[in-house]
Structures are given as C-alpha cells and as structure tokens.
Amino acid sequence: MRKKNKILIFLASLVVLLSVVTIASAFEETTPTESTDVPEWIEGVPLVGGALAGLGLLLCCVLIFLPLIIAILVGIWMYKDAEKRGKSGIMWLLLLVVATLFLNLIGFIIVLIIWLVVRPKEEVK
C-alpha cells in the first residue's frame, strides 16, 4: 500500500473516531448531586457539554489540521516536482510558505497556479 493511501486512511479513521466520540459523549448521562438545585424536569436529561467539547475538537481537526496537512503535502509535491524539472525546489517552497503566511488561502492558490503555469514541460534527467 502506498504511503499516500496510508495517510488518507489514517485521517479518515481519525475523523470517524472523533465523530463517534462526539456522538457518544452527547448521550452520557449524569445524575446531579443533592447539593445542586436542579429542576425535576432536567433530571436524567443528558448533558450537552461533552457533545459540544467533542464537536469543537472535531471542528478543530477539520478546519485547522486538515488544511495544514494538505498544505504540507502540496509543498512537498511542489518541492519534488521543481527539483525533478531542474528548478530550485527550495525557492518555490519558500515562496509557497511566505505567500500562505501573508495571504492565507489566496496566496497558497496563487503560488500553486503560478507553478503549474510556469513549470517546464519535461523532466530533467
């Protein structure tokens, strides 16, 4: 199995695991202690704090870590592709990082499109 497939399977498993934890924590039942003044209608109702914490963790993984992993993989690909075609891979990688830091997603996309347009057609042997 290729390394890319292993990474994708790992990421998909992580998302599924976090989803299951979120759903399971939503149904966690707790009984209030005698010292708290809890109305009778709320006794036995699952608390949603665990579900919200799990949902927050899932959102962090999807909104922060997934784009970060994609950016790292694209950077590695761009470096290797530039080196294979006789260009400076480190220059293109630094350009991608700097544009992403200053312009976020727009800078990332702009540098990626520029590389795809200006890269040489044939690989250097």
N, C-alpha and C positions, 0 to 999 in steps of 0.2 A: 504494500500500500504506500502511495506517495505521501511525502511529508505534508503537502497542502491538504490532502484529504484527512489526514490525522488531525490537523489543526481545526479544520471545519467541523469534524465530528466532535472534537473537544468543546468548541464554542457552542455548538447546538446542544450538547449534553448539559453544559453549564446553564444555558437559558432555560432548558426544560427543568433542571433541578431547582433553579431559583423560582420558577413558576409554581412548582409543586409545593415548595416551602411556603410561598406566599399564600396559596390556597389553603394549605393545612393549618397555617397559623391563624387564618381567619376563623376557623372553626374550633379553636382552642377554647374550651370552657373553663372559666374560673369562678369560684364561689367567693363572694365578698365576705369579709370578716365581720364579726359582730360590731366592731368599733366604728365602722363606716356607716353613714346614713345613706343607704341605697334604697330607692323606692322599690316596692314589691314587683312592679311591672317589669323592672330591668333585671331582676334576679334570674339567672340561668341563661341570659342572652349572651352570646359570645362577644367578647371584647374585640374591637377592631384595631387596637393599637398594634398588635403583631402583624396584622394584614397590611397596615399602612407602612410599617417598617420594611416588610418583605417587598412590597410594591416599590418603595423608594430604592431599595437595593437593586431590584430588577431594572428600574429606570436608569440608575447609575451605570449598570453594566451595558445597557442598550445605547444610551445617549453619550456615554463618555468612553468606555473601554472599547466598544466595537469600532467606532470611527478611528480611535487611536491605533488599534490593531490593523485596520485597513490601510491607514496612512503609512504605518511601518512597512507593511508588505509591499505597497506601491513604491515606497522609497527604495527598498531592497531590489525590487524588479528594475526600477529606473537605473540604479547604480550598475547592476549587472548588464543590462541592455546597453548602456552607454559604453561600458568597458569592452563589450563584445564588438561594438561598432567602431572602435578606435577613438572615442571621445573621452573626455575627462568625467568619469563617473562621480568623483567626489565633488566636482563643481556643480553638477546637476543635482546631486543630493543636497548640497548646502543651499542651492537656490530654492529647492522644494521646501526645505525646512524653514528658511527665512521667510519665504512668501506665505507659508502656512502660519507661522507665528504672527506676522503682521497683518495678513489679510484673511486669516482663517480659511474657511472652505473655498471661498472665491479664489484666493491665492493658490491654494492646492490645485484646483481645477485648471486655472490659467497656466501654471507651470507644466502640468501634465499634458495639456493640449499643445502647448508650445513644443514640448519634447516630441510628441507624436508627429508634429508637422515638420520639424527641422532635423530629425534624426536621419542618418544616412540609410539608404535602402538596403545595402548589402553589408554583411558582417565582415570584419577584418579577420583574416586567418593568420 
